[in-house]
Amino acid sequence: MKKSTRILIKILGGLAMATLLTAIIVPVLFKDKIRTSIEKAINESINAKVRFGNYRLGVFRNFPNITFSLDNFSIAGVDKFENDTLVDIRSLNLVFNLSSIFSKSGYEIRSVKIKDAVIKTIVLADGSENWDIIKESDEAVAEDESASALKILLRKVEMMNGRIIYTDRGYDFETLLEDVRFLLTGDMTASETNLKMLVDAGRLTFTMQGMKYLNRVETRAEIDLFANLDSMKFYLKENYLLLNDLRLNFAGVVSMPYDDIATDLTFRSENSSIKSLMSLIPAVYMNDFSGLSTSGDIGISGFARGVYSDADSTMPDIALDINVRNGQINYTSLPEKITNINLRSSLFYDGRIPDLSTLDVNDFHMELAGNKLDMTLMLKTPVSDPAFSGSINGKIDLAALKNAIPIDSMDFSGLLELSVRMAGRMSMLEKKQYDKFEAAGNLKVSKVHVATTGYPEIKVNEAGIEFSPGFASLDNSDINIGTRSDFCLTGKLENYLLYLLKNEVLKGSLNLRSKMLDLSEIMSALADEQEDGTDTTKLAIIKIPENIDFDFSALIDKFVYNKIKATALKGHLIIRDGVLSVRETGMDILGGGILLNADFDTRDIRKPVMKADLAISNLGIKDAFTSFNTVQKFAPAAKGIDGRFGVKLSYSSLLGRDFLPVIQTISGSGKLQSDEIKLIESASYNKIKEVLKLGENYSNTFKDINVSFNVRDGRIHVSPFNTKAGSLKLNISGDQGLDQTLNYVVKSEIPRSELGTQINSLIDGLSAQASAFGISFKPSDVIKVNVKVTGTFLKPVITPFFGDEPAGTATETTPSVRESITRLVDEKADELKQEVKNELSDQADRLIQEAEEKARLIQAEAENAAEAIRNEADLQAQKLIEEAETKGTFAKIAARKSAESLKKEADRRATQLVREAGEKSARIIKEAKTRKEQLQNPTNP
């Protein structure tokens, strides 16, 4: 016995050790091999980009089988679907048969478990499907199944926390399943097998053409089916689908022998009530659904029968019947009931020939507070030429409706009376064959009051619409919006039926008459909540419909918007092709007038634009600053200006959320004119007066202003213009910006009489200095001083300068006009000194020239005189000799001696005369040079 026990213990210990060794060795030996096999199988079978992260192989989780785990597994499309991910799975577990790991015939997958998955299936408008990724080739078909490295022998497929999206862009619909749990069990290796399927989705949303028909509906389906996997035929037993509180049972057959899918399914409601049907209405299901009580009989039934085929684009035929008899709805918390509800309706969709589809609502009836409402609708040939007929008759007491159905954040009352019948074909409307189309009736509204959170209060005291085939006419209506605004609307709407049925252009001609329109109150009610709470009148930009063609005329006695208060507003608005055009729209405002022509274009909702021509006449400047944000931004100095002005401005800009221009983007040009303005408070002008020493009481009235300007890049650029303040003439040019910065040049002409005694003394001193040098200098009666204005509106910097541009950069410390005039005097004195110096130099040069000329003359006269003396002596000496010729030898000798003495004396006298003349000339030149030196250097002794 003991020996047997020891043997058993050894065997069990050996098995345990073998199991442990297997658990350790198998993951190490086969992890990479299995990964390689999976990659090979994927690459051989699908045409897509497959990625995954970490991978693991374990034994204990599904022992005795082994589990291969992949993290972050994804399949992304190629070509048309390159930017779309078909599958994105955070965790994918594949369970393998342990024995197959050691088999040469391939690895066997028994189950698949998926966690945190997103599956996104897409059908393009051309019919392309992003899940059509299986490779097709003759080789793949010819391959022996046994040659595959992987064998799918599934018995279980499970998904937790899934998100499944199906989008059909051709038919424009989308199905979204969220928080999905999916479980499929059964032997999927057998030719014939029983399968069980569970689909549990926390939220189901179905959207078609932008409308949500099902919104976040809780969904659960349990399906039992018998499958013949050889013939791909599935027999559905009694199964159910639960949509919120509505349960539908379904059964039938689905077969997929080839590419087509053949269906023969029927469905019907079980133990259903009006309440369960209403559970599909989101507002009802989410709002006091437990307090809803209903009664009456309801039946829902239908079928899906036929073939789904891509080859010839056919669908199964679908039928749906909904019938209600003697229904009643009431909420336990409300006093009123909706009673005697009856409905017979049927929908048939022909999957092969859609034009044979029909819709028939042949009897809808309900009663509320003693008022009845009846409706019928029939639709045939919806594709080729829709033929329809319908009617609605009855009264709706809105106060009673409010007391029958809970509607949060809304209060309403009043009476609606409807009596409308229509019948005909779409082609009759398209061809304007209104005599063949029946459309008659009216809608009357009386004493309607609607108050809704986020919207202004609306009162329709009286209104009526008359319907005809070609148009609907709006009779005199009496409407109030908010507490102050009133409207009287008349006009007609054309093509309204094609607008409703085919979304074609709705044409209208409307007239509005109002005694008061307080747009501030209306905008405040519509305003988005602002985090800072500072602005309560900003709206999200509203896209102007492109299928609206309205011609709208308005006459409003009083108009209020923020601080704008206007009268006699006369407007002409045109809405066409997504553009709102304002034509010759004007108003009396702030004692003047405004005329506007503009286009507001929202076709590109991301970048809406406007173009406008604005004419303002005789508007108060201070009032304009108080009322208009644009003036406050561009011209804050207007706050301190009194007077009236006119503006003509053509501009374009981006359009803001409040349908006003985005100021930073304004680009345009214009002209501003004013006969006279008065600067009550102007930091810039006060600084200019201070710098120019004009005195605090100097005139602040400017006359005859005519300014041309353009706006670009957030700045107003002003062309040079002339104006006058008192006796001060000004020429102004430059620019200013949204950042409040200034960049102006003011060229001024200042009468000397305006400059004060100190500055005039400086100028007189300049004149005196000029006179001191023998120069006549008479200062002008007008002094030209240029001023550079920089800085900001609140802190301007004023820099006087002379010439075309100021030297250097202006700083906070700017020179006064006294300093500037002093500098001017110094500059002028230097100029005059140079002129005097030049003049004296010229005089000195003339003195030298005159002295030299005088010396030359003296020298010449002396030389001439000396020559005359010598000539006279020669004549006398010759005469003495001639006279002695007849008197003998001694007389001749004596005559010769006397002649020589005479000539010597004459030469001495001539030489002395020339010498004295030279000395005199030298003295004259020396004196001239001395005088020149004195003239050129007057300070020298």
C-alpha positions, 0 to 999 in steps of 0.5 A: 500500500505504501509502495503504491502511494509512493508510486502515485505521488511520484506519478502525480509529481511527475505530471505536475512537473511536466505541466509546469515545464510545459507552461514554461517551455511552450511560451518560450519555444512557440511564441515567435513561431505563432506570431510568424504564422499569424503574420504569414496568414494575414499577409497571404489573405488580406490587402490592408496595413496590419499593425500590432504591438506587444504579444504574449503567449500564456498557458494558465488563462485557458488551460489546457489550451494556450492563449496568444495575446496581441496589444494594439492590433489595427487594420488600416485601408489602402488606396481609397481608404488609406486614411481610414482604420477598419479595426482598432483593438486594444486587446486581442486574445486568440485561444489555440488547441495546445495539442495543435502546437506540436502538430505539423498540420497547423495551429487550431484557433478555438476562440477569439476574445476582443476588448476595447475595439473600434470597428469602422465600416464605410461604403463610398458613393461609388459602392466601394467597401473598406472591409473588402480586403480579402485577396482574390487569386487563383493560387489562393483558391487552388491551395489545399486547406491543410497547407494553411499554417492556421486552422479556424476551429471556433467555438466562441467569439466575444467582444467587450466594450466595442464601438461599431460604426457603419457609414454609407455615403451613397445613401447618406446614413450612419449607424452607430453602436456604442458600449457593445457586448457581442457573444457568439457561441457554438460549434463553428467547425461542423457543417450543421450547427446551432449558434447563439448570438447576443448583441447588447449595445448601450447606445444605438444612433441612426442618422440619415441625411442629417436627421437622427431617427434613433438617438442613443437607444438602448439595444439588445438582441438575442438570436438563436439560429440553425446554420448550414455552413456548407450551403450558408443558410441560416434559420432564425428561430423566435428571436427578439430585438429590444429598442428601449422599451419596444420589443420586436420578435422576428424569425425567418431565413437568411441565405448567402450561397454566393455574393448575394444575400437572400432574406425572408424575415418577418417581425411583429411587436409583442406586448407593445403599447403606445408607451413602448413606441414613444420610448423611441422618441428621445425627448419623451424617453429622457423626460419623465418616462416613468410618469407616462401612462398610456392605453389603447391597442398598438400593432407593429408588423412587417417583413424583409423579403428578397435579395440584397445584391451588389451586382444589380443594386437590388434590395429586399422588399420591406414592409412596415405597418403601424396601427393604433386604436383608441389610444390615450396619453397622459402624464400623472403630473399633468392635468390634460390628456391626449385621447382618442388616438387612432392611426392606420399607416403602412410603408412599403419599399420595393427593393427591385423597383423603388418607384413602386414604393408607397406610403399611406397614412390614411387615418390619424386622429387625436383629441386634446381639450375638446379640439380635434386634429385629423391628418392623411397622407398618401405617396406613390411613385416617389422616384419617377414623379412623386404623386401625393395627397394629404390633408390636415384639419383641426385645432391645437390649443397650445396651453392644453398641449403644455398641460398634456406633455412635459416640455422643459424650458418652454412655455407657450399658449394660444390657438392654431387652426389648420385646414389644408389639403394638397394633391397632385404630382411633382411634375405639375409643380415643376412645370408650374401647372398650378391649375392641375395641382390642388393646394388650398387652405389656411393656417390661422394663429391667434394669441400665441405666446412662446417663451423659451430659454435662450430665445426672446419671448414671442407673441403672435396676436394674430397671423394668417397664411393662405395656401394656393398651388403657386404661393402662400400669402401672409396676411397682416400679422401682429407680432411682438418679440421681446417686450418692446419690438413689434412687427407687421408682416405681409407678403407671399412665398413662391415655390414653397412646395418644391422647397419643402419637397425637393429643397429647391429655391424658396422665393419670397417678397415680404414687407415689414412695418414696425413702430419699434425694433429693439435689437439689443433686447432680442440679441441679449436673449439669443446671446451665447453665455460668455465666460467673463460675462462682459458681452451679452450680444454676440451671436454665432455666425449664421449661414445664409441659406443658398436656397432662399431668394427673398426680397424684403422691404422694411420701414421701422419708426424707431430702431435700437441696438446697443447705444444706437438709437435711430429713427425712420429706418427704411431698408431693402434687403435681398437674400439670394445665393447665400448672400444678404444684400442691403440696398439703399438702406438708411436711417436718421441717427444722432441728428444725422443720417446713414445710408448703407449698401452692403453684401454679407457673404457667408457661403464660406462659413469659416471665412464670411466676408462683407463689402459695403459702401457707407455714407454718413451725413451730419453726424455728431462726433461725440455721439458717434464715439459713444454709439459705434465700436468702430469709432472707439477702436480707430478714433478714440480721440473722437471722445473729446471732439464736438461738431458734426461730420460726414463720411463716405467709405467703401470697404471690405472685411471679414464678418464677425459673429455679431454680423459686424465687420472684424475691425482688424481686417477692414480694408478700404478708402473714404473721405471725411468732411466737416465745416467745423469741429471743436476740440473739447479734450485733445491730448495731442492738440493741447501738447502742440499748443504747449510746445508752440507756446500758443497759450491755453486759450488759443482757438480749438476750433478747426474749419473746412476739414476735407480728409481723404483716407484709406484703411489697411492692416489695422491703420488709417492712413490720412492723405495731406489736408489743410485746415485752420485753427484761429490764425494757425494754418495747418497741413496734416498727414500720417496714420493711426492704428488700432493699437492707439499709436499715432504717426502724424506730421503737422506743418504749421504756419504761425503768425508772429503775433501768436508767438508771444513776446519772448519768441518775438524778442529772439527773432528781433535779436536775430534781425539786430545781429544781422544789422550789426554786420551791415545787412538788412534782415527783416523777419517774416510775419509768418513762421513755419514750424513742423511738428511730428506727432507720435506716441499714443492718443492718451500720451502723445509725443510732440516734436517740432522740426524744420525741413522735411523730416525731424532729426533723430527720434522723438522722445518723451522730452521734446523742445518747446517752440522757444527753444526751437526758435532760439535754435532757429535764431542761432542758425539764422545768425550763423547764416547772416554772419557767414553772409557778412563775412562773405560780404566783408571779404568781398569788400576787402578784396575790392579794397586791395584791388582799388589800392593796387590799381591806385598804386599802379596809376601813381607808379605809371604817372611817376614813370611818365613824369620821370620820362617827361623830365628826362625828355625835357632835360635832353631837349634843353641839353641838346639846345645848349649844345646846338647854341654853343656850336657857333660860339667856339670850342670853349663854348661847346665844351661848356655847353656839353658840361651844362647839358650833362649836368642838366641831364643828370639832375633831370635823371635824379629828379625822375628817379626820385619821383618814381621812387616816391611814387613806388613808396606811395603805392606800397603804402596804399596797398599796405593800408588796403591789406590792413583794412582787409584784415580788419574787415575779415577779423573784426574782433582783432585789435 
